[in-house]
């Protein structure tokens, strides 16, 4: 019996020892597997981090090219490399020929970003654009006193729009061209990772980089016609807003002091009334400089420029007698305002630059809807300003005007001394590491 019990104990001890070895083996395998998994995860994390850094480095190359090409159109014709921390970018900018002797205004920018073992490649096509190539261009779409300059449903904009700030959209305004914003001063824009936080959700697609009234579904750009590129692109290029230059007085054919009233007449002459009396100028092919405020209206027959070191008050319709031959440029050191509070469905033709303020509509928040404000030309303003209020229940404009803005391409062909800012704008972009078809 003792011998049998001894054998049984030995068998049990052997089984326990075997079981212990098996447990140790299993734990060893699990530990090794976990260590291998952690090693893979660490490697993937490093690879992802390097890939993001490489992408950011490539974007830095694009931004560098945009800045340099403004002053030197031939910059980047040979590869330019810049070290950034442990990574770098290499960027080239190839000019797109526009004909013999033509000014370089378009480029194909290629930027290669590197970080660790990761390489990311970006390509974009860009063009030199000035602020006078837009139907509306502003330094900011938030007025210091009046708040957001909403783009509202029922309004239409034929021609590209840009702001260095951000757009606020309610309803479905219609567009036939690109809309770009720099998102300067935008509380929803996160510059560290170029994302947009609104409604508790973070967006990476920069077509969502605008402020809505209720939701992206209810408030969004709409195309005028099928195929129109009515897409907003946030975090776009910005450029310094132009300033008023008192030396423009030297460009003037006639100079007036004090508050004056200017009336453009259909016969091509201009009536100017001021402290010194009334004069009738022989033709509109003249540059008028006013050292003071101006009231303005009439029918333009010819080409004219008005520079005011003061506010400009539009007191009635300003129309071209012939939209194919007539042109008016109005430049103010302060604001330009439409002061007629009774007329409906008005038209204002011309290029209007409010270099110290806004293009304003008097009593925009009072009374009943006033129909359509048609602008044939372009508006350049340091601050956008609201022109109407909104009835969220009906989804329509409640007071003020509905804008119908039509770009006149001749705004871009104005004399070189006209106020304009320049930027190298990206109009097409491709991440070479992501297949698109």
C-alpha positions in Angstrom: 0.0 0.0 0.0 2.8 2.4 0.9 4.5 1.7 -2.4 1.3 2.3 -4.4 0.7 5.6 -2.5 4.2 6.7 -3.3 3.8 6.0 -7.0 0.5 7.9 -7.0 2.1 10.9 -5.3 4.9 10.8 -7.8 2.4 10.7 -10.7 0.5 13.7 -9.2 3.7 15.7 -8.7 4.7 15.0 -12.3 1.3 16.1 -13.6 1.5 19.2 -11.5 5.0 19.9 -12.8 3.8 19.3 -16.4 0.8 21.6 -15.8 3.1 24.3 -14.4 5.4 24.1 -17.4 2.3 24.3 -19.7 1.0 27.4 -17.9 4.5 29.0 -18.0 4.7 28.2 -21.7 1.3 29.7 -22.4 2.1 32.8 -20.4 5.4 33.1 -22.2 3.6 32.9 -25.5 1.0 35.4 -24.4 3.7 37.7 -23.1 5.7 37.4 -26.3 2.6 38.0 -28.4 1.7 41.1 -26.3 5.2 42.4 -26.6 5.2 41.8 -30.4 1.8 43.5 -30.6 3.0 46.5 -28.6 6.1 46.6 -30.9 3.9 46.7 -34.0 1.6 49.3 -32.4 4.6 51.4 -31.5 6.0 51.0 -35.0 2.6 51.9 -36.6 2.3 54.9 -34.2 5.7 56.1 -35.2 5.0 55.5 -38.9 1.6 57.4 -38.6 3.3 60.3 -36.7 6.1 60.5 -39.4 3.5 60.4 -42.2 1.5 63.3 -40.6 4.8 65.2 -40.1 5.8 64.5 -43.6 2.4 65.8 -44.9 2.7 69.0 -42.8 6.2 69.5 -44.1 4.9 69.2 -47.7 2.2 71.7 -46.9 4.9 74.0 -45.5 6.6 73.8 -48.8 3.4 74.8 -50.6 2.9 77.8 -48.3 6.6 78.8 -48.8 6.1 78.8 -52.5 2.9 80.9 -52.3 4.8 83.5 -50.3 7.9 83.6 -52.4 6.2 83.6 -55.8 4.5 86.9 -55.0 7.8 88.7 -55.1 9.7 86.5 -57.5 7.7 84.7 -60.2 10.7 82.6 -61.1 11.3 81.3 -57.6 11.5 77.6 -57.2 12.3 76.8 -60.8 15.2 74.8 -59.3 14.3 72.6 -56.2 14.4 74.4 -52.9 15.1 72.3 -49.8 14.4 73.4 -46.2 15.2 71.4 -43.0 12.3 71.4 -40.4 13.3 69.7 -37.2 14.1 66.1 -38.0 12.3 66.4 -41.4 12.4 68.6 -44.4 10.6 69.6 -47.6 11.8 70.0 -51.2 9.6 72.2 -53.3 9.6 73.3 -57.0 7.4 75.8 -58.8 7.1 75.4 -62.6 5.7 78.4 -64.4 2.8 77.6 -66.8 3.5 79.5 -70.0 0.8 81.9 -71.1 2.4 82.9 -74.4 5.7 84.6 -75.4 6.5 87.7 -73.3 3.5 87.2 -71.1 3.7 87.9 -67.3 4.1 84.7 -65.3 0.8 84.3 -63.4 0.3 80.5 -63.1 2.4 77.8 -61.5 2.5 74.0 -60.9 3.8 73.7 -57.3 5.2 70.3 -56.2 6.3 69.7 -52.6 7.9 66.6 -51.1 7.8 66.3 -47.4 10.0 63.9 -45.4 10.0 62.9 -41.8 11.8 59.8 -40.5 11.1 57.1 -43.1 7.9 58.7 -44.3 7.6 60.6 -47.6 4.5 62.6 -48.6 4.1 64.4 -52.0 1.6 67.2 -52.7 0.9 68.9 -56.0 -1.1 72.1 -56.6 -1.9 74.4 -59.4 -2.0 78.1 -58.5 -2.5 81.5 -60.0 -1.8 85.1 -59.2 -5.1 86.7 -58.2 -5.7 90.3 -57.1 -8.6 91.5 -55.0 -10.1 93.2 -58.0 -10.7 89.9 -59.7 -13.6 89.1 -57.3 -17.2 90.2 -57.2 -16.7 90.7 -53.4 -13.4 90.8 -51.5 -13.0 91.7 -47.8 -10.5 91.8 -45.0 -13.2 90.4 -42.7 -16.8 89.5 -42.9 -17.5 90.5 -39.3 -18.3 94.2 -38.9 -16.9 95.7 -35.6 -20.3 97.1 -34.7 -22.9 95.3 -36.8 -21.7 91.7 -36.4 -21.7 89.0 -39.1 -22.3 89.9 -42.7 -24.5 87.0 -43.5 -24.8 85.5 -47.0 -28.5 84.8 -47.2 -30.9 82.5 -49.1 -32.3 84.2 -52.2 -29.1 86.1 -52.9 -27.0 85.4 -55.9 -23.3 86.0 -56.6 -21.9 85.8 -60.1 -18.2 85.8 -59.8 -15.7 84.6 -57.2 -15.8 85.7 -53.5 -13.1 85.9 -50.9 -12.5 87.1 -47.4 -9.4 86.9 -45.2 -11.8 86.2 -42.4 -14.7 83.7 -42.5 -18.2 83.6 -44.1 -21.5 83.1 -42.3 -24.2 81.4 -44.4 -28.0 81.1 -43.8 -30.3 79.5 -46.2 -29.1 78.6 -49.7 -27.4 81.6 -51.4 -26.4 80.8 -55.0 -23.0 81.1 -56.6 -21.5 80.4 -60.0 -17.8 80.6 -59.0 -15.4 79.6 -56.2 -15.8 81.0 -52.7 -12.6 81.2 -50.5 -11.9 82.3 -47.0 -8.7 82.6 -45.0 -10.4 82.0 -41.6 -8.4 84.7 -39.9 -9.9 85.4 -36.5 -12.3 82.5 -36.8 -13.1 81.1 -33.3 -14.1 77.7 -34.9 -10.9 77.3 -36.9 -8.1 75.3 -35.2 -4.9 76.4 -36.9 -2.7 73.8 -35.2 -4.2 70.9 -37.2 -6.2 72.9 -39.8 -9.6 71.6 -38.7 -12.9 73.2 -37.9 -15.0 72.7 -34.8 -18.7 73.5 -35.0 -21.7 72.0 -33.4 -19.6 69.7 -31.3 -18.1 68.0 -34.4 -14.6 68.5 -35.9 -14.3 68.8 -39.7 -11.2 68.3 -41.8 -12.9 69.0 -45.2 -12.3 72.7 -45.7 -15.6 73.1 -47.7 -17.2 73.1 -44.2 -15.1 75.9 -42.9 -17.9 78.5 -42.6 -20.5 79.4 -39.9 -24.0 78.1 -40.4 -27.2 79.5 -38.8 -28.9 76.1 -38.0 -27.0 73.3 -39.7 -24.8 72.4 -42.7 -27.9 70.8 -44.3 -30.0 74.0 -44.1 -27.3 76.6 -44.7 -24.9 76.0 -47.6 -23.7 77.4 -50.9 -25.9 76.4 -53.8 -24.9 76.4 -57.5 -26.7 78.7 -59.9 -26.6 76.1 -62.6 -25.4 72.5 -62.9 -21.7 72.3 -63.0 -21.0 75.7 -61.4 -18.1 75.4 -58.9 -20.1 76.8 -56.0 -17.9 75.3 -53.4 -16.4 77.1 -50.4 -12.7 76.5 -49.6 -11.6 77.5 -46.1 -8.1 78.0 -44.8 -7.2 79.5 -48.2 -4.5 82.1 -49.0 -4.8 85.6 -47.6 -3.2 88.8 -48.5 -2.8 92.2 -46.8 -5.8 94.5 -47.3 -4.8 97.7 -49.3 -4.7 101.1 -47.6 -5.8 104.5 -48.8 -3.0 106.6 -50.3 -3.2 110.4 -50.2 -0.7 110.5 -53.1 -3.6 109.4 -55.3 -4.4 113.1 -55.4 -1.6 113.5 -58.0 -3.6 111.2 -60.3 -6.6 113.5 -60.2 -7.7 115.9 -63.0 -9.8 117.9 -60.6 -9.5 118.3 -56.8 -12.2 119.5 -54.5 -12.2 120.3 -50.8 -15.0 119.9 -48.2 -18.3 118.0 -48.5 -19.4 117.8 -52.2 -22.3 116.3 -54.2 -21.4 114.5 -57.4 -24.0 113.7 -60.1 -23.0 111.8 -63.2 -25.3 112.9 -66.1 -26.4 110.8 -69.0 -24.8 113.3 -71.5 -21.4 112.3 -70.2 -20.8 115.4 -68.0 -20.4 115.6 -64.2 -22.0 118.1 -61.9 -20.1 118.8 -58.7 -21.5 121.0 -56.0 -19.5 122.0 -53.0 -18.5 124.9 -50.7 -17.1 126.8 -53.7 -20.3 126.5 -55.7 -21.3 124.2 -58.7 -19.2 123.3 -61.6 -20.0 121.1 -64.6 -17.1 119.0 -65.8 -16.9 118.4 -69.6 -16.7 114.6 -69.4 -16.5 111.6 -67.2 -13.1 110.5 -68.5 -11.6 112.3 -65.6 -10.3 111.4 -62.1 -11.9 113.4 -59.3 -10.3 113.7 -55.9 -12.3 115.0 -53.0 -10.7 115.9 -49.7 -13.9 115.3 -47.7 -17.2 113.4 -47.8 -19.1 112.8 -51.1 -22.8 112.2 -52.0 -23.1 110.4 -55.3 -25.7 109.3 -57.8 -26.5 109.4 -61.5 -26.0 107.8 -64.9 -22.5 107.1 -66.0 -21.7 107.7 -69.7 -18.0 107.0 -70.2 -15.2 106.1 -67.8 -14.7 107.8 -64.5 -12.8 107.5 -61.2 -13.8 109.1 -57.9 -11.4 109.2 -54.9 -12.7 110.5 -51.6 -10.6 111.0 -48.5 -13.8 110.6 -46.5 -17.1 108.7 -46.6 -19.1 108.2 -49.8 -22.9 108.4 -49.6 -24.8 106.9 -52.5 -28.2 108.7 -52.7 -29.8 106.9 -55.6 -29.3 104.5 -58.5 -25.9 104.6 -60.2 -26.3 103.0 -63.7 -24.2 102.7 -66.8 -25.8 104.1 -69.9 -24.0 101.3 -71.8 -22.6 98.3 -69.7 -20.1 97.4 -72.5 -18.3 100.8 -72.6 -18.9 102.6 -69.3 -17.0 102.2 -66.1 -16.9 103.9 -62.7 -14.4 103.3 -59.9 -15.2 104.8 -56.5 -12.5 104.7 -53.8 -13.1 105.8 -50.2 -10.7 106.1 -47.3 -13.6 105.2 -45.0 -17.0 103.7 -45.8 -19.4 103.7 -48.8 -23.1 103.6 -47.9 -26.3 103.4 -49.8 -28.4 106.1 -48.1 -31.7 105.9 -50.0 -34.1 104.4 -47.5 -37.3 104.4 -49.7 -36.4 103.0 -53.1 -36.8 99.3 -53.9 -35.1 97.2 -56.5 -32.1 99.4 -56.9 -29.0 99.1 -59.1 -25.5 100.2 -58.5 -22.9 99.8 -61.2 -19.2 100.2 -60.7 -16.2 99.2 -58.6 -16.5 100.3 -55.0 -13.5 100.2 -52.6 -14.2 101.0 -48.9 -10.6 100.9 -47.7 -11.3 102.0 -44.1 -14.7 100.6 -43.5 -17.6 98.8 -45.2 -20.1 98.9 -48.0 -23.2 99.8 -45.9 -27.0 99.9 -46.5 -28.8 102.5 -44.3 -31.7 101.1 -42.3 -31.0 97.5 -43.4 -32.6 96.2 -40.3 -35.8 98.3 -40.4 -39.2 98.1 -42.2 -40.1 95.6 -44.8 -38.1 93.8 -47.5 -36.9 96.3 -50.1 -36.4 93.9 -53.1 -33.2 93.4 -54.9 -29.9 95.3 -54.7 -28.1 94.7 -58.0 -24.4 95.4 -58.1 -22.7 95.2 -61.5 -19.0 95.4 -60.8 -17.2 94.6 -57.6 -17.1 95.5 -53.9 -13.9 95.7 -51.9 -14.3 96.4 -48.2 -12.1 96.2 -45.2 -15.2 94.9 -43.2 -18.2 93.2 -44.7 -21.5 94.5 -43.4 -25.0 93.0 -43.2 -27.6 94.3 -45.7 -30.7 92.4 -44.4 -32.2 90.5 -41.6 -33.5 86.9 -41.7 -36.8 85.3 -40.8 -35.8 81.8 -39.7 -39.4 80.6 -39.7 -40.1 81.4 -43.4 -36.4 81.1 -44.4 -36.5 84.4 -46.3 -35.1 87.9 -45.9 -37.3 90.0 -43.5 -35.8 93.5 -43.9 -33.3 95.2 -46.2 -32.2 94.0 -49.6 -31.5 90.7 -51.4 -28.2 91.0 -53.2 -27.7 90.2 -56.9 -24.0 90.7 -57.5 -22.6 90.4 -61.0 -18.9 90.7 -61.6 -17.6 93.0 -64.3 -14.3 91.6 -65.6 -13.1 95.2 -66.4 -12.5 95.7 -62.7 -9.3 93.6 -63.0 -8.1 95.9 -65.9 -8.3 99.2 -64.0 -5.2 101.5 -63.8 -2.2 100.1 -61.9 -2.6 102.7 -59.1 -6.1 101.3 -58.1 -6.0 99.7 -54.7 -5.5 95.9 -55.0 -3.8 93.2 -53.0 -2.2 90.1 -54.5 -2.1 86.5 -53.5 -1.0 83.3 -55.1 -4.3 81.3 -54.9 -4.6 77.5 -55.2 -7.3 76.5 -57.6 -6.6 72.8 -57.7 -4.9 70.4 -55.2 -3.8 66.8 -55.2 -2.4 64.6 -52.5 -0.1 62.3 -54.6 -0.2 59.6 -52.0 -4.0 59.2 -52.2 -5.5 57.7 -55.4 -8.3 59.8 -56.9 -9.5 57.3 -59.5 
